Amino acid sequence: MSLTYTAGSLVAARGREWVVLPESAPDMLVLRPLGGSEDDIAAVFPSFEEVRPAEFAAPSSDDLGDQRAAGLLRTALRIGFRSGAGPFRSLASIAVEPRAYQLVPLLMALRQRTVRLLISDDVGIGKTVEAGLIAKELLAQGEATRLAVLCSPALAEQWQGELREKFGIDAELVLASTVSRLERNLELGQSLFDRHPFTIISTDFIKSTRHREDFVKHCPDLVIVDEAHTCVAADDPAQGGASSATNQLRYELLRKVSADADRHLLLLTATPHSGKESAFRNLLGLVRPELATLDLETPAGRAKLAEHFVARKRADVRDYLTKEDGLTDDSLAERTAFPSDRWTKDEPYKLTPAYRALLDDAIAYAADRVHAAGEQGKREARIAWWSVIALLRSMVSSPAAAAQTLKTRSESATARTAHEADVLGAPVAADSAENDRHEGMDVAPGAAESEDAGARLLELAGRAEELMGPAGDAKLKALTKHLKDLIGQGYNPIVFCRYIPTADYLAQQLDGKLGKKTRIAAVTGTLSPQQRLERIEQLAAEEGDDPSVRRVLIATDCLSEGVNLQHHFDAVVHYDLAWNPTRHDQREGRVDRYGQKRDQVRVITMYGEDNGIDGKVLEVLFKKHRQIKKDLGISVSVPDETASGVTDAVVEWLLLHGRQGSQESLFEMDAHQESFDRIEREWTSAAEREKTSRSKYAQRAIHPEEVAREVAAVRAALGGAEEVREFTLEALQDLDALVRDPRDGSGDFTAQVGGAPAGLRDALAATLGNRLVEEDRAIPFRTTPAIGRGEAALVRTDPAIGAIASYVLDSALDAKALGPRPARRCGVVTTDAVSVRTTLLLVRYRFHLTLPSRSGERQVVAEDARLLAYEGLPQRARWLDDDATAALLGARATANTHELAARKSISRALEGLPGLSDHLTEYGTRLAAELDASHRRVRKANEEIVRGLKVIPQEPADVLGVCVYVPPAAPAASTVSGAEA
């Protein structure tokens, strides 16, 4: 007759011990390895396989270590936990250690029955991680079962990698290029959104009618929308006219998605307001319909918004959980390593005489063309206008772009109306701050208005081609100098260009000109998003083991948004001045963000001092933009109407006066004074609205004290960063790895594991790469979670750290294991840190949790590890408080321990364990009550969620380790050292 096992009990099967999970039935046991993760769950059929009750064996007096070994055992156990008992079900199973401030959106989410959040933290703070934390937690709790991420196609692979590598969520890409393959594998009548529970979907692809309706019908219960500001637009004429057709389609899609009041929805954007009130209100309406009409001038309205809206600057979170945040001390203070500032410099260059003559002739041609077209009609005038814009922008970009433009037909030449000419010409000639579609925007625009370029344009094109190279192109010559300076200072720069021909031209011209150890690559819109990332990784990999190798990436704006480049690059050169400063912010934001190892990112903006365009754009747009950023501490997007108003005036002035008027201030032009005054007022107004928005709607729903309390609880259960570092360093040394600790204050060190046990080498090879381990290369261990390929982060959730902890724990529990065993289950230490005999116990508790959710109750078995200590003999134990107990781990041996006395002491302690069972049970009950209170505290705003919550301890608790501390005594003849006893 087969036994019936209750959830939480221990069984032995397949040569190891398991915990029985609530999903088990009498004829099938669902088991998780003791200390294992959800990924290790297995089903066992007792009728076909041997399953027997298991009792966790007590430690043996024959396996002695010291207090250091006890500390390693405790940390290895905590690092190995993947199913913690606290209110955050997912934190133990993710491969990233979130910053304390990144827990704020998670806390906000857990207080809502249906999660609706607008996460608007500044660029580079980590909105992807914040959204991933919420998604993983909702999935772990059973509050959500399926997930869809809506993002631009250029960011889809990056989202896929982030979710897979950091959160263990394997999502399918749904793009125009993948949908045919996915649909071929569907069953009759099946939707691909039902077939694949986790998807990452292109917003451009899904907005089409056929796919939109299918998605809405089969939409997952959790949706994340990246760059959500591109899905709404201002709809009042005073703030920018009607919404674009693209934004309107996306908006209609999200309105249908958000209409289901039970669907979780996370909207992510660094620019929720951008000075446009109606667009901001439309965004809020997607979160909750009632938010769109809230009176945000009242405290009640702002308090309601604060439940769903979080927006913080870097300055708000750079130093967090300090006394300045209202805490009593700085014990939990956390500093986030954002670059402290950007070093910026505007670098002018002057055209060569031949290039200057070419540009003068091009301007003369443009003036003649605009004048002639103006007499032909409005359509012809607009076609000519955009052709001229294309010509001038390409001319000041590079001779390669100029030649291409002069020989290519204008995009607007096919327009049938003036409005259509604007629609076709504006995207490729302007630099819209609100246009998220960078695909295809880096092609060189055309200037010819017929299939065959006229003789005058072809003559100009020929002259442009002759100017290629440093002799005729002073801009290229200046760039070479700037790059050599940056490389000489150890920087790895990105050079941003406007057009594909310019990027290809620079890559060709710079090849071999920047030193033998400089690697150069170009990334443009001619590559697919995946190919772009692969080329960047290839460039980074060329460094190999030589730290003196430098990287230079030439890129167009296909990389200016969303793609994270901070791990490989630390300087930006704006080769082509954008016609909207917001585009520069987007470029710089790729490297100036969390994870950048440089404290200071360098930025060089190149501009033509005498080309008649760059100087004026820099003077009017960029200086104003920088002043606003300096005053507010944040970057305010430049309204497109403002930027285009300025650049239109620049071009008009240039066509009228030529380059000779280039030094005159635009604000002194009488003909444009009224226009510039209006632009100044609009921009200042937008900045003020943004400033007001930031101050009024700042996140106040979660007080830092609440975050501090949960951070302290998480660290108590899972360990902190310093503990992980010390554990890893000591464990690797004890496992015969060659460890080099420079002790330079960074906390970083390296290790070669060629001499370590084969089991550890195999485990590390699986996480860091076979080549790194097989060739016995130095593995860098970094204190920052932001790491590169082949490196390990000193956080408990890093796979390499988990592999080390698993090896240490398994070898400690197996007294017959071959090779070095850093951790032991028993130890005796003679130390002056105690005045009476004191015994430290490492105890593992299991809990049976009943977690209510929207879909019903969920039964979970979770684990926790605690240290308990008592003074005296077991029969008359005087139990110590938590602080005194934890302090014992820092006690050091101050005298040798007599070998016979050590065995006698540990034997006495082990014999007394049965008499301690009542206290261990009582402590488990108290711990269960604390966990219950913690769950309720985190969800305190939602009584429905906590109703029915239960935390019940599973008996008996497991005593994993015992360490006895004895005060010094007179030395005896036969001793063993404190480091070995």
Phi, psi and omega in degrees: 000129183281147179282154174256128184250135179273156179300134180098345181282162181261138174226159176247130179199149177055031175079014178211174182256145186225159172256131179283130181261158184298338181287358184291154174232166182304325183263358179210121179261130173262118191235146172240133179303144179303118182081004183272184184251177178298331181291343184263004183297141180221155175256135181231135179256108183302335181291336184247340180232150179287124175229129181223155177299144180237139172243136181288120185294141177289156176299159181248141179290348179278356185238072187271142171226204178234187182293335176294318178295325178294320178295319178296321179296315181297315181292320178300322179294314183292321178296326182286345181296132175234002179220072182289163184264355183287180185289343177262099187291337191261342190298332181281350188241009180257158184260033175213140176263106185293147172292156182301319181294337179284351176279345183300307177302325178296315177298320177298319182294319184290350178264007180242139176294310171248121187282122175226109184225143168249106183261111188236037177297156184300161178304132174087000180281329177120048180295327179296317178295318180298318178291321178297322177300314181295315181299313181298320181293316180296321177292319181294325181276353182081006179287337176224149180241339181223155186221138171229134174250123176259123182207173177290150182300331180293338183256000186298313180296324179295317176298318180300315179295318180298313182294321182287311188283325185263331188236001177066026179254113183266100186258147179268138178277127176246095183231169177303328183277348184244344190295324180298316178297317181294320183288334178295334183266007181276151172279165182301124178081002182270139176269142179295339179281343170273323183294320183248111184293332181239120184225152172239120195238135176289127179295328178290324181286316189284346183282348176295150189303311185298312182285328180298314182293322178296319180294315181299321182291324184244030186294136177298166181276000175222123181233132174247130179244114179274149182049052187297339180295340179279357181259003175222165177208160176296134182243011175251138186304329183292343184238033170123008175082187183290155179298146176294157181300319181296310180298324182293320178297316178296319180298316179297321177299311183291329175298319179290321179296316183283348182294334177283108186295345181264002182270131174287137183219124177242121178253127183244130174194141175273350183230073183286335189253303179051029176077004183246104187297318184292323177295320178297318179294321177298322178296315178297325179296332176289327179292303174214130182306323183291340180290335182296334183245012179297146171274098185279003175275349182258150177302322181296318179295317180291325178295321178295317179297322183298339177290340186236358190228126176231127181216113183227146174271168177301321182299333181288334188236359180302313172241114189232151182062047177250177177298332178292340176272006178098004179276160185284335179209182182255023185296332180254010184302143182225124177255128181260131189277065167284150171304137186292327181191166175259131173271113185242146178209134175269121184247113180277159170218157178244141181294151171288158181306318181294320180291322179298319179294320177299314181296319178300318180292324178293319178296318178298317177299316182298318180297317178297318183294316180296319180296314181294319181293325180300334180275348183268335181144169186292319179300309181298323180296319181288323176299314179297321181301310182291328176295320179293316177303313180300316181299311184292320180294320179292322179301317183275354177278299181192158175297331179293315178294321180298313180298318179297314181296319183294336182258003185247144179287142180295140178299328184274356185295337181273358184296144178263342179224168177296320180297317179295326176298319178294318181297320181280324187276324187297314185302322184270349182255331183260174178236075184295136176284337186259357181273109181272357182269086179277349179296126177079358182274355181257008175289149178291124182289162179266153178243339180286146182253014175212168182302320180257116179298141180293164182301324182294319179290320179296324177296318178295320179298317179298320178294323179297317181298326179291341183270000181295136181111164186295337181291318182260347185243095181293332180295316177298317180298318179294319178300316180303319179296314181297319180293320178298321178296315180296315180296321179297334178267007175090012182272156174242098190269156167251133176253116181264129178241164179274327190233151180301312180302326179292316180297315180295321179298314180295317180300320179290315184289326184277344182303120179083359183262353187246016178108154184292335183258020178252128179255138185234139175215153178242138177232120181225181180291355175288344178262150173288161178307320180292319179296326178297313180296321180295320180294322178296316178297321177297319178297318180294325183288340182292346178295324181059226180263006183262104182291348181277351178290135180246153181243138172232122179251125174261123187219151169266183183286006172295345178251008189279346180228138169084324185281130182271119183238009188290341181281339185244343186223151185218015177210151180230133173243119175274095181290319176251124179290119177290158180265017171210119183303335179300327178296324176294320177301319180295318178298310183294330180293346178289333182245333181267081184203175181301131183107348177289124184282336177284138176284338181226120175271135180264138180227125176242127177250114179271140178212147179282117184289335187229024180265000175082355183239301188303316184300318181289318178299317179296317183295314187275307187280309190287320180294322177295316180299316181293324180294318178298317180296321179294319182290319186266339185082003178222163177268129178255125180302137178281121178304139182303323181296324179293310182298314182292328177297319180291311184292326175299317180295322179298313182294318178300316179298317182296319180292329181280320190246348183074188184288343186294342179265013189293337182272350182282136181294136179298329182286354177261003178277113183301321185295334183249006186301313182297320179296317180291326176298318179295316178300316179300316181295316181297317182292315178299320179297317178298318179297318180295320179296321178294318179298315179297318180300316182295321183281320183286319190255016179301153184294115177230005182289331181241117180281146178307329178299321179293319178296316181301319181297318181286324177298317179298319180294319180295316181294325178295324182277323189247348180094156181254179187295316183295322178297319180295319180298311182297320178299311184297316181299311183291319181296316180296320177298316181291337180266019173068026172278153177270104186256133176239113180250107184289344180051046182263011180093345181281334184087350180285152172207171178236159178213137171253127190252019180300330181267001181282164178303150184300323180299320178290318180299318180296319181294320179289326178297325180292335182257329185253345181113136183299318186298318182300318182279316183297323181273005178053045177281160178287125179265119178284132173249117188252144177282342178269141177292343180276102186234163177262184180294137179079011178245161177239138177267137181279062175229151188297335184270357177292133183303324180292319177295319177299322179295319178295315180297318179297319180294316180298316181293313181298319181290330178290322182281346179248097183296343181264005181297140180277155177086182182295144179231095185297325183254143177230157183273346180229151176198152174227130185228130173265121187209147176277007177285347177233152177253343175227161178304127183228136183243130180253129180246136170256114189240134176255127177252146172242142183232143175259109184258135169251111186249110178290148176210178180297332183263012180112179182283147178236131180263129184224141171254123184233166184232155175209150179238136181223152172262132174232147182216147177220155176259148176085198181278157181302326183292333181232048186294134172250107189282138181270157176283175187297320182294315180295324179295311181298328182295335181297331180296337179270357180291139180245149178294128179249359178203159175291155181248128180299132186300313180293322179294323179297314181294323179295318181296314183290324178297318179297318181294319181292321178296334182273357183301317180302327180288349180265358188300323180298318180292320179297321178293316179298320178294320178298321178294319179294321178295321178298321178295321178295320179294321177300314180295323180295317177300316181290326181294316181296327182252029191298336184276359184227092183297329181298324183287325185270350179293122182095000179293134178220142173228112184240126179288143178264126181258151356272165174285156180261124173270108183273324185216150178223126177229128182254128177253126180238144178290157182300146177227176179298137182295145179250174185289315183253119184224162167238149184290155179299336181280348183243342187291000000 
